[in-house]
């Protein structure tokens, strides 16, 4: 099967039910401590984060699609929404571009001239193409950075998956040395642990998208495509746990099970510089309520700040909270 066809399969399956982890990312085990006397004017609350040299509202629409049929329309709509609301935007895997197709679906600068846009390529592909090709992925789409995704779990159960991840860390280091833009390494729903984060920092990675378990399970997606063996649908480090593991190693995007602005606020309080999500934005696009959902998430985050007495992101990172349930057991 071609990469383009596989990407279309992924997009179609991600719009279906039953492909998320049965256990959320941990945000449901967090409760903010309500501040009955915040001493704030709601209009003075300004949630803003530094992200790849630009200021954003601390939400990222994370990597989703590209190269397949209809990908250009979806990506343009996502880019327009991200530009309007001040979110960062991650492109889907640009592997189709390396294979000679689908380039136009990634060309989004006209729709998103001011926000950070990140290119995207799989770690397993780094050793398969010359560095000039990898540099071209960034320059052709005028990206502010490159996301390199780690998806070992997905590849292990994917019918046509890559199996060789030897030398990946060294390849990531070479990309960091060569590119003129910062590199972010992102997982795809299984989480980045502290040991991996430390190794990535050593080779020059500047950002992490921890992408823990709790949202879309890419092994479940591959099972829908006939992937084997079974037994890995719930595998991964929960998002809340992996944010806490990595927050003092590198700046973090907290994604994996973020399903509201309240979840996004909790991700920031745990230590993320921004919260990320993909499937909720895809579903909102399909339901023709993408703009409304973006506005709703922003309002929810700002209300969380108000109800905890936080004027800005720095204060929100210090907001008091309680931990219960299985997350408490993990942390202990």
FENQUIPE-V465986 format. One record per helix or strand. SS is the DSSP state (2 for helix, 1 for strand). FROM is the first residue (numbers start at 1). LEN is the number of residues. Records with the same first field share a line. If there is no record, write none. Layout:
SS: FROM-LEN  FROM-LEN
This chain:
2: 3-12  27-3  42-3  71-15  95-4  103-4  123-6  131-10  152-6  168-11  194-9  218-7  239-8  261-10  279-8  290-18  313-4  325-7
1: 20-1  30-3  46-1  49-3  54-3  59-3  88-3  117-6  145-5  182-5  207-3  213-1  216-1  238-1  251-5  274-4  312-1  321-3
